[in-house]
Amino acid sequence: MAFRQALQLAACGLAGGSAAVLLSAVAVGKPRGGGDAGTRAPEPPAWTESAQPGPSLWDSNWDRREPLSLINLRKRNVESGEEELASRLDHYKAKATRHIFLIRHSQYHMDGALEEDCTLTPLGREQAELTGLRLASLGLKFNKIVHSSMTRAVETTDIISKHLPDVSRVSTDLLREGAPIEPDPPVSHWKPEAVQYYEDGARIEAAFRNYIHRADAEQQEDSYEIFICHANVIRYIVCRALQFPPEGWLRLSLNNGSITHLVIRPSGRVALRTLGDTGFMPPNMVTRS
């Protein structure tokens, strides 16, 4: 009866869309056990189409270290067949996990005339102490510290290193702050010249390719590595490592002295354990300058 009434309403001039919604509701409300045997099941709402699983977009060879990509298959011995291929794959296969700790420098004086004048503030030095204590408390055997050559990163590293005295450190220009890529959506308060994106972007991308990848095949044990640098660099690296659109880097926010933890498995899979953690700092010491 309800179905006939719906048809009559539709015939009396209901708009096509309204009639379709009404008919769909009637169909969903009908008992499954009754009615004609040939009645079709109701179609799902249109809005669920975007939620359907699609093809995977993950690039398993994102770091160009996927074992199969490192083998010249044209040189493969036809007689030995799959056994030789398996042996060669194992030769190139990563066996260890890399733990990457990305630390943003502490608060610094932003009014310095030169980069060398942009030293840490008293609060920034306290933040670095807390970050160093936090890293030391994790009880991990850190392998190395790689830090930006900019003054604020160097001073942050000096303080953190006091809490990790046996960890070697190395400075690099690749991790210096800059404009990695034009953000989307754009912002009005920060608009570098196009040439800055061109110059800084290539350098920061080089830093990503140089430092963020699965372990070398020769590495037998998991590693724990610290990189002390800058907010723009870290945000870009996180987007690239997770294969998110890199233009979205400015949508993320990082506090001074924060810890971001990336994990790179031997398979090349990447996971983000923490992003910008400063939970070890009292609220009155948390800054983002």
C-alpha positions as CSV (number, residue, x, y, z in Angstrom):
1,M,0.0,0.0,0.0
2,A,2.8,2.4,0.9
3,F,4.5,1.7,-2.4
4,R,1.4,2.5,-4.4
5,Q,1.0,5.8,-2.4
6,A,4.6,6.7,-3.2
7,L,4.0,6.1,-6.9
8,Q,0.8,8.3,-6.8
9,L,2.7,11.1,-5.1
10,A,5.5,10.9,-7.7
11,A,2.9,11.0,-10.5
12,C,1.2,14.1,-9.0
13,G,4.2,16.3,-9.7
14,L,6.9,15.7,-7.1
15,A,10.3,16.7,-8.3
16,G,12.4,13.9,-9.7
17,G,15.0,14.1,-6.9
18,S,12.3,14.2,-4.2
19,A,10.5,11.2,-5.7
20,A,13.8,9.3,-5.9
21,V,14.5,9.9,-2.2
22,L,11.0,8.9,-1.3
23,L,11.1,5.7,-3.3
24,S,14.5,4.8,-1.9
25,A,13.2,5.3,1.6
26,V,10.1,3.1,0.9
27,A,12.3,0.4,-0.6
28,V,14.7,0.4,2.4
29,G,11.7,0.1,4.7
30,K,10.2,-3.0,3.0
31,P,10.7,-6.3,4.9
32,R,13.3,-8.5,3.3
33,G,11.1,-11.6,3.5
34,G,8.1,-10.2,1.6
35,G,7.3,-8.8,-1.8
36,D,8.3,-10.1,-5.2
37,A,11.2,-12.5,-5.5
38,G,12.8,-10.3,-8.2
39,T,12.9,-7.1,-6.1
40,R,16.5,-5.7,-6.2
41,A,18.3,-4.7,-3.0
42,P,18.4,-1.0,-2.4
43,E,21.5,0.8,-3.7
44,P,23.7,2.5,-1.1
45,P,23.5,6.3,-0.7
46,A,25.7,8.2,-3.1
47,W,27.8,9.7,-0.4
48,T,29.2,6.3,0.5
49,E,30.9,6.1,-2.9
50,S,33.9,8.2,-1.7
51,A,34.4,5.9,1.3
52,Q,34.9,2.8,-0.9
53,P,38.4,1.4,-0.8
54,G,40.4,2.3,-3.9
55,P,43.7,1.1,-5.3
56,S,46.7,1.6,-3.1
57,L,48.7,4.7,-3.8
58,W,51.7,3.7,-1.6
59,D,55.0,3.7,-3.6
60,S,57.0,0.8,-2.1
61,N,60.1,2.0,-3.9
62,W,59.8,5.6,-2.6
63,D,63.5,5.6,-1.5
64,R,64.7,3.7,-4.5
65,R,65.9,0.9,-2.3
66,E,63.3,-1.8,-3.0
67,P,65.4,-4.9,-3.6
68,L,63.8,-5.9,-6.9
69,S,64.6,-2.5,-8.3
70,L,68.3,-2.9,-7.5
71,I,68.7,-6.0,-9.6
72,N,69.4,-6.1,-13.3
73,L,67.0,-8.8,-14.4
74,R,68.5,-8.9,-17.9
75,K,71.7,-10.3,-16.4
76,R,69.8,-13.1,-14.5
77,N,71.2,-16.6,-15.1
78,V,68.4,-18.6,-16.8
79,E,69.7,-21.9,-15.6
80,S,69.8,-21.1,-11.9
81,G,66.3,-19.5,-12.1
82,E,64.4,-18.4,-9.1
83,E,67.0,-19.6,-6.6
84,E,69.5,-17.1,-7.8
85,L,66.9,-14.4,-7.9
86,A,66.0,-15.1,-4.3
87,S,69.6,-15.0,-3.2
88,R,70.3,-11.7,-5.0
89,L,67.1,-10.2,-3.5
90,D,68.3,-11.2,0.0
91,H,71.6,-9.5,-0.7
92,Y,69.8,-6.2,-1.2
93,K,67.1,-6.6,1.4
94,A,67.1,-4.4,4.5
95,K,67.1,-6.3,7.8
96,A,66.9,-3.5,10.4
97,T,64.5,-0.8,11.4
98,R,65.5,2.9,11.5
99,H,64.0,5.1,14.2
100,I,64.3,8.8,13.2
101,F,63.9,11.4,15.9
102,L,63.3,14.9,14.4
103,I,63.9,17.6,17.0
104,R,62.9,21.2,16.4
105,H,65.4,23.8,17.9
106,S,64.4,25.7,21.0
107,Q,63.1,29.2,21.3
108,Y,65.5,31.8,19.9
109,H,66.0,35.6,19.6
110,M,64.3,36.4,16.3
111,D,65.5,40.0,16.1
112,G,69.1,39.3,15.4
113,A,70.6,41.3,12.6
114,L,72.6,38.3,11.4
115,E,71.9,34.6,11.6
116,E,74.7,34.3,14.1
117,D,72.9,36.7,16.4
118,C,69.8,34.5,16.6
119,T,70.8,32.7,19.7
120,L,68.6,30.8,22.1
121,T,66.6,32.7,24.7
122,P,66.9,31.8,28.4
123,L,63.6,29.9,28.0
124,G,64.9,28.2,24.9
125,R,67.9,26.9,26.8
126,E,65.6,25.5,29.5
127,Q,63.5,23.9,26.7
128,A,66.6,22.2,25.3
129,E,67.5,20.8,28.7
130,L,64.1,19.2,29.0
131,T,64.3,17.8,25.5
132,G,67.7,16.3,26.3
133,L,66.4,14.8,29.5
134,R,63.4,13.3,27.7
135,L,65.6,11.7,25.1
136,A,68.0,10.3,27.7
137,S,65.1,8.9,29.7
138,L,63.9,6.8,26.7
139,G,66.8,4.4,27.5
140,L,67.7,4.0,23.8
141,K,71.1,3.5,22.3
142,F,71.2,6.4,20.0
143,N,73.6,6.0,17.1
144,K,74.3,9.6,16.1
145,I,73.1,13.2,16.2
146,V,72.9,15.1,12.9
147,H,72.1,18.8,13.2
148,S,71.6,21.9,11.2
149,S,74.5,24.3,11.0
150,M,72.3,27.3,11.9
151,T,73.1,28.9,15.3
152,R,69.9,28.0,17.0
153,A,70.2,24.4,16.0
154,V,73.8,24.2,17.1
155,E,73.1,25.7,20.5
156,T,70.1,23.3,21.0
157,T,72.4,20.4,20.0
158,D,75.1,21.5,22.5
159,I,72.6,21.3,25.4
160,I,71.0,18.1,24.3
161,S,74.4,16.5,23.8
162,K,75.2,17.0,27.5
163,H,72.5,14.4,28.3
164,L,73.8,12.0,25.6
165,P,77.5,12.4,26.0
166,D,78.5,9.2,24.2
167,V,76.5,10.0,21.0
168,S,78.6,11.3,18.1
169,R,77.3,14.5,16.3
170,V,77.8,15.9,12.8
171,S,76.7,19.3,11.3
172,T,75.2,19.7,7.9
173,D,74.0,22.6,5.8
174,L,71.3,20.4,4.2
175,L,69.1,20.7,7.3
176,R,69.2,24.5,7.4
177,E,65.8,26.3,7.6
178,G,64.2,27.4,4.3
179,A,61.1,27.3,2.1
180,P,60.7,23.7,0.9
181,I,57.7,24.1,-1.4
182,E,54.9,26.6,-1.9
183,P,52.2,25.7,0.6
184,D,48.7,24.9,-0.3
185,P,46.6,26.7,0.8
186,P,48.8,29.8,0.7
187,V,49.1,32.1,3.6
188,S,49.2,35.8,3.6
189,H,51.7,36.3,6.4
190,W,54.6,34.4,4.8
191,K,55.4,34.7,1.1
192,P,59.0,34.0,0.1
193,E,60.2,34.9,-3.3
194,A,59.9,32.2,-6.0
195,V,63.7,31.9,-6.2
196,Q,63.8,30.9,-2.5
197,Y,61.5,27.9,-3.1
198,Y,63.7,27.0,-6.1
199,E,66.9,27.1,-4.0
200,D,65.7,25.9,-0.6
201,G,63.4,23.3,-2.0
202,A,66.2,21.4,-3.9
203,R,68.4,21.5,-0.8
204,I,65.6,20.3,1.6
205,E,64.6,17.6,-0.8
206,A,68.3,16.5,-1.0
207,A,68.2,16.3,2.9
208,F,65.2,14.1,2.7
209,R,66.7,11.7,0.1
210,N,70.0,11.6,1.9
211,Y,68.8,10.9,5.4
212,I,65.3,9.4,5.2
213,H,65.3,5.9,3.7
214,R,65.2,2.3,4.8
215,A,68.3,0.8,6.4
216,D,71.2,-0.3,4.3
217,A,71.3,-4.1,3.7
218,E,74.5,-4.3,5.7
219,Q,72.9,-2.8,8.9
220,Q,72.1,-5.7,11.2
221,E,70.6,-3.9,14.3
222,D,67.9,-1.3,14.6
223,S,69.2,2.2,14.8
224,Y,68.1,5.3,16.7
225,E,69.1,8.6,15.1
226,I,68.5,12.2,16.1
227,F,68.2,15.0,13.7
228,I,68.0,18.5,15.2
229,C,66.8,21.1,12.8
230,H,63.8,23.4,11.9
231,A,60.1,23.4,11.7
232,N,59.8,23.8,7.9
233,V,62.3,21.1,7.3
234,I,60.7,18.6,9.7
235,R,57.2,19.2,8.4
236,Y,58.3,18.7,4.8
237,I,60.1,15.5,5.7
238,V,57.1,14.1,7.5
239,C,54.8,14.8,4.5
240,R,57.3,13.2,2.1
241,A,58.0,10.2,4.3
242,L,54.3,9.4,4.7
243,Q,53.7,10.1,1.0
244,F,51.2,12.9,1.9
245,P,51.0,15.9,-0.5
246,P,54.2,17.8,0.4
247,E,52.4,21.1,-0.3
248,G,50.4,20.5,2.9
249,W,53.5,20.9,5.2
250,L,52.4,24.3,6.5
251,R,49.1,22.8,7.8
252,L,51.2,21.1,10.6
253,S,52.5,22.9,13.6
254,L,55.5,22.2,15.8
255,N,56.5,23.5,19.2
256,N,60.1,24.5,20.1
257,G,62.1,21.6,21.4
258,S,59.5,19.1,20.2
259,I,60.1,15.5,19.3
260,T,58.8,13.9,16.1
261,H,59.4,10.1,15.8
262,L,59.4,8.4,12.4
263,V,59.9,4.6,12.0
264,I,61.1,3.1,8.7
265,R,60.7,-0.7,8.5
266,P,62.9,-3.0,6.4
267,S,60.0,-3.3,4.0
268,G,60.1,0.5,3.4
269,R,56.8,1.0,5.3
270,V,56.8,4.2,7.3
271,A,55.0,5.0,10.5
272,L,54.7,8.3,12.5
273,R,54.9,7.5,16.2
274,T,54.7,11.0,17.5
275,L,54.4,14.5,15.9
276,G,55.7,17.5,17.7
277,D,55.6,16.0,21.2
278,T,56.3,18.5,24.1
279,G,54.2,16.7,26.7
280,F,57.4,16.5,28.8
281,M,57.4,20.3,29.2
282,P,55.3,22.4,31.6
283,P,52.5,24.3,29.7
284,N,54.1,27.6,30.6
285,M,57.3,26.6,28.8
286,V,55.7,25.6,25.5
287,T,56.3,28.0,22.6
288,R,56.2,27.9,18.8
289,S,58.3,30.9,17.8
